[in-house]
Amino acid sequence: MSVELAIDTQLPELSSEEILRYSRHLIIPEVGKEGQQKLKAARVLLVGTGGLGSPLALYLAAAGVGTLGVVDFDVVDETNLQRQIIHGTSDVGRPKIESARDRIAEINPNVVVVPHETRLSSDNALEIMRDYDIVVDGTDNFPTRYLVNDACALLGKPNVYGSIFRFEGQVSVFWAAKGPCYRCLFREPPPPGMVPSCAEGGVLGVLPGIVGLLQATEAVKLILGVGQPLIGRLLTFDALGTKFGELKLRRDHCPVCGENPTITELIDYEVFCGIPQAEAEEAAELAQVPEMTAAALKDRLDRGDRLTIIDVRERHEWDIVNLESTGAKLIPLSEIEDRMVEIDSRDEIVLHCKMGGRSARAAHLLRDKGYDRLWNLRGGILAWSDEVDRTMAKY
């Protein structure tokens, strides 16, 4: 059963140029001239211009969505280019919102881009979202997902959701006025750190293209009022198996969209997701382990000091770049308890990972087992690349 948005505006006329541009739409009976006018009248807010936001912005602009709001506060980084196709090599260092605006204008100059160069928060979400018909969530963190969901529920707007990780993706339409919302599926966020980010766990570069296009398709269907939107359904995609799956969703006494909601205003989503507490615990954990800078480690190695350097990253990370030339040995964090026999407690030990977090946890494990001559390499192997050997690859 199709669901159509109530776009409260007189449908705009199409110019001769637009009729030619959208001719392949106009000859589809389910779209036609009126459908294209609806697309032109529609206002869609994209939260993020990263992996998911890139194909979303490109295809919604090409389809003729008249107004695209874009929320982003980040700058383009080289590590983005493997999947964030709206940005190019020449955009590295530029604000993503500027790069996206320029690319959208190149795709379709008829589209009005409304930039919101800010971090979406409880203070500004309702004000930003209020004037849009649809919100499309292209974020990659739990506080913002819950924020987008709750703001959309309070405003009565559809939230076109997508998420990606490594080889898997999910898509749904959460619309509290017509079906379940994100909280009906995920009542509570996972403990901080349990679900790695793309930066920590990686993502296949083409995956956000697939998931983002599915999100764009759902947004276009909602505007046109055609087809069966993913309301009450969660579509899953496994890229390795090239398999789609579907889960039925229902309202689940939800605190935001249930019969007796307990959440009637936006809250502090960082606190809700446990971020401040987790950061404080991590900071306390790091503070308990003596740190050594990369420059200090290099000086001691040059002096000939006897140090045991242990890399606690995974094998595939070691294969990218490593400190084997310094005598470093690979013992992944997941294996360190089983391989303590390989570590002499009488040695002075320097542990490192990519940025310092995992090696701090490894240091705590070893200290609990009686190792007391421990150092954590501050900033991990990335710091070594920055401070000691700038020719070393970074990832």
C-alpha positions, 0 to 999 in steps of 0.5 A: 500500500503506497503512502504519499507525503502531504506536500503543502504547496502549490505544485510548481510548473516545469520549464522547457529545460526541465521537461527535457531533463526529466523526460525519462521520468515523465514518460513513466505513468507512475511519475508523469508531469505531476509526479515530477512537479511533486519532486520539484516541490519536495524538501528533503534534508540529508543528515551527513554527506559521507558514504550514505549521503554521497549517493543520496545527494547525487541521485536525489538531485538528479531526480529533480528534488527541488530543495536539498538541505544538507547537514554536515560540519566535517572536512574532506579527508583522503580516507573518505574518497574510497566511498564518499563519491560526492567528494574528489581528490581536489576537495581534500581539506575543504568543508564537505558541505561546500564540496557537496554543494558544488557537485550537486550544482554540477549534477542539477543546477535547478536544485536549491541546496540549503547548507547547515554547516553545524553538528546536529544537536538537541538544540538545533534539530527541531528548528532545522528539520521543521521545514523539510518533508523528509529527513534522510539519515546518513550518519554513522553514530548512535547518538545522532541516529536516536536524535534524528529518530526522536526529532522526526517522531516529534515533528511527524516526519518520515525518517529514511534510515540506513546503516552500513558496516563492512559488508552489510547494510540495513534500510528502513523508513521510520515514520511514527505517524504511520508505523514503528520508529527506530526505538521500536527496533533498538530500544537501547543503544549498545554499550559504547565501543561494542560496535566499531565505527567505519574507521575502526572496522572498515566498510566495503567502498561500494556498500554505501552506494547500494544502501544509499541508493535504496534510501534515495529510492524510498525517499522518491517513492514517498514523494510520489506516493507510489509503491510500498515504502519500507514502513514496518520493514527492515531490509538487510543486505549482505554484499558477500552473499549478494542476499537481501533479507527482510524483517517485519517491525512493529510498535513495541511500547516505544517511549517515543511513539507508543500510546503513552510516550515518556520522551516528549522532548529531545534529550542529551543523546551523548549521555543516553548512549553513555558516551561521556561515561565511556570517555571518562572511563577510557581517560582514566584507564589511559591515565593509569598506564605510563605513556611513551611518545614516539619520539622518546621511543625512537631516542631510546631505540637509538641509544640501544636500550633493550625494549620489547615492542608489542603490536596489539593490532590485527594481522591485516593491520600489521600487513598494511604497516608495522614497526617490524624494523624496530623488533616489534612483535605482533600479538593481537589484543584478542590473543594476548591472554593466551600468549602471555608465555611469549612475553617476558615479565622481566622486560621493559615492554612498549605496547602499541596499536593504531591510536593507543586505545587497544594497547592501553587495554592490553597494558591493563590485562598484562598489569593484572597478570603481574607485568609492571614494566609497561608503556603505552605508545601515545598515539600508536603507530599513527604517531610514529608516522607523524613524529618519526617516519613520515614516509610510513603509510597511514590508514 
